[in-house]
Structure formats: structure tokens, C-alpha cells
Amino acid sequence: MESIIQIKGAVNFQITLDPTVWIFDDRKLDLEKYFIEKPEEVDPDEEYIEKAGKFWSREIMEGATFPPTLKTERKFDRKEMMTGTFGIKIEPFINNAEPKEDATTVVFETNNGAQHRHSIEDAKKFIFQFSKEGKMLNEDGPVYLLLRDGSNYENPIKGIVGMQVE
């Protein structure tokens, strides 16, 4: 099965996405936690300031930490990656493809030929689910299409293989 998704059509940059590497992406979402906890939208500047403040406070109080503590953190992440259900927001990919000014629609194409049309603004609110319980979505993947509110989490649009911007 092909695990590549292309964003093509009325975009300035055609992008090829490989969901098999998203497990290592810092932007990935643990979907089981994401839909239960209902995350708040955070201002990126505020988030940066908060993280930088915590980092400097830790540096002052504890001093710099070097491996081996980082090795133990990676083991925890590895266990989580092997058992978790993950997704990633679609918005950064659409933004990086830079839809042309006259583009209004994104068509999600499935492996069985079905097409799901949505406005670009709605499409930016979707999530690609790329793993379930630590396993890739090989049989009916490579990704599932989920609404950001999780209302179709139990019954996602399966088999997304491409995105056409029109």
C-alpha cells in the first residue's frame, strides 16, 4: 500500500507528505488525551515565553542537565509511541502549500475513489490520524480524517490518499 499523500492543485507548492515519519514529529497529538481533555488554543508567543521561563528557572535552580537523563526521557517516549493513538493537525501542511488566492476548496481523495469536499478554512481544522494503538493504519490508511472536535473519532473518513486544492 502507498503511504504517501500529495497536496496538489491550486497551490504555490505541491507537497508530498509521508505519514510514516510523523510519529517522530513534535506536533503529533495523542488523540486519546486530545479528545478527552479538550485542549485550549494557546498563543505561540505566550507558550514560548512560558517554556523559556521554565527552562531558565530550571537552569538557575538545578544547573544544566546532560545525558543520561535525556536517555530515560526517550525510553518513556518510545513506550508511548508503541502503544498510543496519534494524529497531526492538517493546518500547517495547507499553509506550507500556500493555496492560491482564488482557491476555496480542499478535496480529500480516498483509496476507493470517494471525494470529500470542504472549504479551506474547514479543512484547516481537521486532523490526520496516522496510528492506532501503536500501529500504522495499513489496511484502510494511510491516514484517517478526523474533525477537530472528535465527533467522528469512532467513525472517521478512512483511506485518505490525496488532497486536491481547488
Contacts in CASP RR format, 6 or more apart in sequence:
PFRMAT RR
TARGET T0000
AUTHOR 0000-0000-0000
METHOD contacts of the structure
MODEL  1
MESIIQIKGAVNFQITLDPTVWIFDDRKLDLEKYFIEKPEEVDPDEEYIE
KAGKFWSREIMEGATFPPTLKTERKFDRKEMMTGTFGIKIEPFINNAEPK
EDATTVVFETNNGAQHRHSIEDAKKFIFQFSKEGKMLNEDGPVYLLLRDG
SNYENPIKGIVGMQVE
1 111 0 8 1.000
1 138 0 8 1.000
1 141 0 8 1.000
1 142 0 8 1.000
2 142 0 8 1.000
2 161 0 8 1.000
3 18 0 8 1.000
3 19 0 8 1.000
3 20 0 8 1.000
3 136 0 8 1.000
3 141 0 8 1.000
3 142 0 8 1.000
4 16 0 8 1.000
4 17 0 8 1.000
4 18 0 8 1.000
4 142 0 8 1.000
5 16 0 8 1.000
5 17 0 8 1.000
5 18 0 8 1.000
5 19 0 8 1.000
5 128 0 8 1.000
5 142 0 8 1.000
5 143 0 8 1.000
5 160 0 8 1.000
5 161 0 8 1.000
5 162 0 8 1.000
5 163 0 8 1.000
6 14 0 8 1.000
6 15 0 8 1.000
6 16 0 8 1.000
6 17 0 8 1.000
6 162 0 8 1.000
6 163 0 8 1.000
7 14 0 8 1.000
7 15 0 8 1.000
7 16 0 8 1.000
7 17 0 8 1.000
7 93 0 8 1.000
7 94 0 8 1.000
7 97 0 8 1.000
7 162 0 8 1.000
7 163 0 8 1.000
7 165 0 8 1.000
8 14 0 8 1.000
8 162 0 8 1.000
8 163 0 8 1.000
8 164 0 8 1.000
8 165 0 8 1.000
9 103 0 8 1.000
9 164 0 8 1.000
9 165 0 8 1.000
9 166 0 8 1.000
10 99 0 8 1.000
10 100 0 8 1.000
10 102 0 8 1.000
10 103 0 8 1.000
10 165 0 8 1.000
10 166 0 8 1.000
11 97 0 8 1.000
11 98 0 8 1.000
11 99 0 8 1.000
11 100 0 8 1.000
11 103 0 8 1.000
11 165 0 8 1.000
12 97 0 8 1.000
12 98 0 8 1.000
12 99 0 8 1.000
12 100 0 8 1.000
13 96 0 8 1.000
13 97 0 8 1.000
13 98 0 8 1.000
14 97 0 8 1.000
15 93 0 8 1.000
15 96 0 8 1.000
15 97 0 8 1.000
17 93 0 8 1.000
19 128 0 8 1.000
19 130 0 8 1.000
19 136 0 8 1.000
19 142 0 8 1.000
19 143 0 8 1.000
20 130 0 8 1.000
20 136 0 8 1.000
20 142 0 8 1.000
22 28 0 8 1.000
22 86 0 8 1.000
22 87 0 8 1.000
22 88 0 8 1.000
22 128 0 8 1.000
22 130 0 8 1.000
23 81 0 8 1.000
23 86 0 8 1.000
23 130 0 8 1.000
23 131 0 8 1.000
25 88 0 8 1.000
27 88 0 8 1.000
27 89 0 8 1.000
27 92 0 8 1.000
28 86 0 8 1.000
28 87 0 8 1.000
28 88 0 8 1.000
29 86 0 8 1.000
29 87 0 8 1.000
29 88 0 8 1.000
29 89 0 8 1.000
29 127 0 8 1.000
30 80 0 8 1.000
30 84 0 8 1.000
30 85 0 8 1.000
30 86 0 8 1.000
31 85 0 8 1.000
31 86 0 8 1.000
31 87 0 8 1.000
31 127 0 8 1.000
31 129 0 8 1.000
31 146 0 8 1.000
31 153 0 8 1.000
32 84 0 8 1.000
32 85 0 8 1.000
35 150 0 8 1.000
35 153 0 8 1.000
58 65 0 8 1.000
81 134 0 8 1.000
82 134 0 8 1.000
83 133 0 8 1.000
83 134 0 8 1.000
84 131 0 8 1.000
84 132 0 8 1.000
84 133 0 8 1.000
84 134 0 8 1.000
85 129 0 8 1.000
85 131 0 8 1.000
85 132 0 8 1.000
85 133 0 8 1.000
85 134 0 8 1.000
86 129 0 8 1.000
86 130 0 8 1.000
86 131 0 8 1.000
86 134 0 8 1.000
87 127 0 8 1.000
87 128 0 8 1.000
87 129 0 8 1.000
87 130 0 8 1.000
87 131 0 8 1.000
87 146 0 8 1.000
88 127 0 8 1.000
88 128 0 8 1.000
88 130 0 8 1.000
89 126 0 8 1.000
89 127 0 8 1.000
89 148 0 8 1.000
90 123 0 8 1.000
90 124 0 8 1.000
90 126 0 8 1.000
90 127 0 8 1.000
90 128 0 8 1.000
91 124 0 8 1.000
91 125 0 8 1.000
94 106 0 8 1.000
94 120 0 8 1.000
94 123 0 8 1.000
94 124 0 8 1.000
94 163 0 8 1.000
94 165 0 8 1.000
95 124 0 8 1.000
97 165 0 8 1.000
99 120 0 8 1.000
99 165 0 8 1.000
100 165 0 8 1.000
103 120 0 8 1.000
103 165 0 8 1.000
103 166 0 8 1.000
104 119 0 8 1.000
104 120 0 8 1.000
104 166 0 8 1.000
105 117 0 8 1.000
105 118 0 8 1.000
105 119 0 8 1.000
105 120 0 8 1.000
105 165 0 8 1.000
105 166 0 8 1.000
106 117 0 8 1.000
106 118 0 8 1.000
106 119 0 8 1.000
106 120 0 8 1.000
106 123 0 8 1.000
106 163 0 8 1.000
106 164 0 8 1.000
106 165 0 8 1.000
106 166 0 8 1.000
107 115 0 8 1.000
107 116 0 8 1.000
107 117 0 8 1.000
107 163 0 8 1.000
107 164 0 8 1.000
107 165 0 8 1.000
107 166 0 8 1.000
108 115 0 8 1.000
108 116 0 8 1.000
108 117 0 8 1.000
108 118 0 8 1.000
108 123 0 8 1.000
108 145 0 8 1.000
108 157 0 8 1.000
108 160 0 8 1.000
108 162 0 8 1.000
108 163 0 8 1.000
109 115 0 8 1.000
109 160 0 8 1.000
109 161 0 8 1.000
109 162 0 8 1.000
109 163 0 8 1.000
109 164 0 8 1.000
110 116 0 8 1.000
110 157 0 8 1.000
110 158 0 8 1.000
110 159 0 8 1.000
110 160 0 8 1.000
110 161 0 8 1.000
111 140 0 8 1.000
111 141 0 8 1.000
111 159 0 8 1.000
111 161 0 8 1.000
112 159 0 8 1.000
116 145 0 8 1.000
116 157 0 8 1.000
118 126 0 8 1.000
120 165 0 8 1.000
123 163 0 8 1.000
125 147 0 8 1.000
125 148 0 8 1.000
126 145 0 8 1.000
126 146 0 8 1.000
126 147 0 8 1.000
126 148 0 8 1.000
127 145 0 8 1.000
127 146 0 8 1.000
127 147 0 8 1.000
127 148 0 8 1.000
128 143 0 8 1.000
128 144 0 8 1.000
128 145 0 8 1.000
128 146 0 8 1.000
128 160 0 8 1.000
129 137 0 8 1.000
129 143 0 8 1.000
129 144 0 8 1.000
129 145 0 8 1.000
129 146 0 8 1.000
129 156 0 8 1.000
130 136 0 8 1.000
130 137 0 8 1.000
130 142 0 8 1.000
130 143 0 8 1.000
131 137 0 8 1.000
136 142 0 8 1.000
137 143 0 8 1.000
137 144 0 8 1.000
137 158 0 8 1.000
137 159 0 8 1.000
140 158 0 8 1.000
140 159 0 8 1.000
141 158 0 8 1.000
141 159 0 8 1.000
141 160 0 8 1.000
141 161 0 8 1.000
142 159 0 8 1.000
142 160 0 8 1.000
142 161 0 8 1.000
143 159 0 8 1.000
143 160 0 8 1.000
144 156 0 8 1.000
144 157 0 8 1.000
144 158 0 8 1.000
144 159 0 8 1.000
144 160 0 8 1.000
145 156 0 8 1.000
145 157 0 8 1.000
145 158 0 8 1.000
145 160 0 8 1.000
146 152 0 8 1.000
146 153 0 8 1.000
146 156 0 8 1.000
END
